[in-house]
Amino acid sequence: MIIPIHVAVDSGIYLLTGKLGLVQVTPLDFILILSAGLIDLDHLASRPIYHPRRNPFKTHPIHKNWKIVLVIAFGMLFFRPVLFLGIGLISQLFLDWVYIKVYKL
């Protein structure tokens, strides 16, 4: 999935959470939810670095271990200081999964 979509979805989650009053949001929370996008740095370990039709769950080191990342992310949901980092990781993996399903990779 392309980066602007990740940023838009994460920003939407942050704003919606604040509007609904589910959690008291801070600017640090916004930074944390966007920093979850750093999981995509594992693309640098693949050759070629960018390929539009590549399945990230088969070729990128961190994405290959998606089950471990999800367990850690769900654990973060119960610890308020890193709540939005966990939400961001879950949304990153979910959007990558949607990308795979849409493009049938």
C-alpha positions in Angstrom: 0.0 0.0 0.0 1.3 3.4 -0.8 2.4 5.7 2.0 -0.2 8.5 1.6 -3.0 5.9 2.2 -1.3 4.8 5.4 -0.9 8.3 6.6 -4.5 9.2 5.7 -5.9 6.2 7.5 -3.8 6.7 10.5 -4.7 10.4 10.7 -8.4 9.5 10.3 -8.1 7.0 13.2 -6.4 9.6 15.4 -9.0 12.3 14.6 -12.0 9.9 15.0 -10.7 8.7 18.3 -10.4 12.2 19.5 -13.8 13.3 18.2 -15.6 10.3 19.8 -13.9 10.9 23.1 -12.8 7.3 23.4 -9.4 8.4 24.6 -7.9 11.7 25.5 -5.5 12.3 22.6 -2.3 14.3 22.6 0.1 15.4 19.8 2.5 12.6 21.0 -0.2 10.1 20.1 -0.3 11.4 16.6 3.5 11.1 16.3 3.2 7.5 17.7 0.5 6.4 15.2 2.5 7.8 12.3 5.8 6.3 13.5 4.2 2.9 13.2 4.9 3.4 9.5 8.6 2.8 10.3 7.7 -0.9 10.0 8.0 -0.4 6.3 11.7 0.3 6.6 12.1 -3.5 6.1 11.4 -2.8 2.4 15.1 -1.6 2.3 16.2 -5.2 2.9 14.5 -6.5 -0.3 16.0 -6.4 -3.7 14.8 -4.4 -5.6 13.9 -2.0 -2.9 10.6 -1.1 -4.5 8.5 -3.4 -6.7 4.8 -2.5 -7.1 3.6 -6.1 -7.4 5.5 -7.7 -4.5 3.8 -9.4 -1.6 5.3 -7.8 1.5 4.3 -10.8 3.7 6.5 -13.1 1.7 9.6 -10.9 1.0 10.0 -8.3 3.8 11.7 -9.5 7.1 9.4 -7.8 9.6 6.2 -8.5 7.6 7.2 -12.2 7.4 6.8 -12.3 11.2 3.4 -10.6 11.1 2.0 -12.8 13.8 4.6 -11.7 16.3 4.1 -8.1 15.4 0.3 -8.4 15.9 0.7 -10.0 19.3 3.0 -7.1 20.3 0.6 -4.6 18.8 -2.4 -6.0 20.6 -0.4 -6.0 23.9 0.3 -2.3 23.3 -3.4 -1.6 23.3 -3.6 -2.3 27.0 -0.7 0.1 27.9 -1.8 3.7 27.4 1.5 5.4 26.6 2.0 3.2 23.5 -1.7 2.7 22.6 -1.5 4.6 19.4 1.7 2.8 18.4 -0.2 -0.5 18.6 -3.1 0.9 16.7 -0.7 2.2 14.0 1.0 -1.2 13.7 -2.3 -3.0 13.4 -3.5 -0.5 10.7 -0.2 -0.9 8.8 -0.5 -4.7 8.6 -4.2 -4.5 7.8 -3.7 -2.1 4.9 -0.9 -4.3 3.6 -3.2 -7.2 3.8 -5.9 -5.3 1.9 -3.3 -4.3 -0.7 -2.5 -8.0 -1.3 -6.2 -8.9 -1.6 -7.0 -6.1 -4.0 -4.0 -6.8 -6.3 -4.2 -10.6 -5.8 -0.5 -11.0 -5.0 
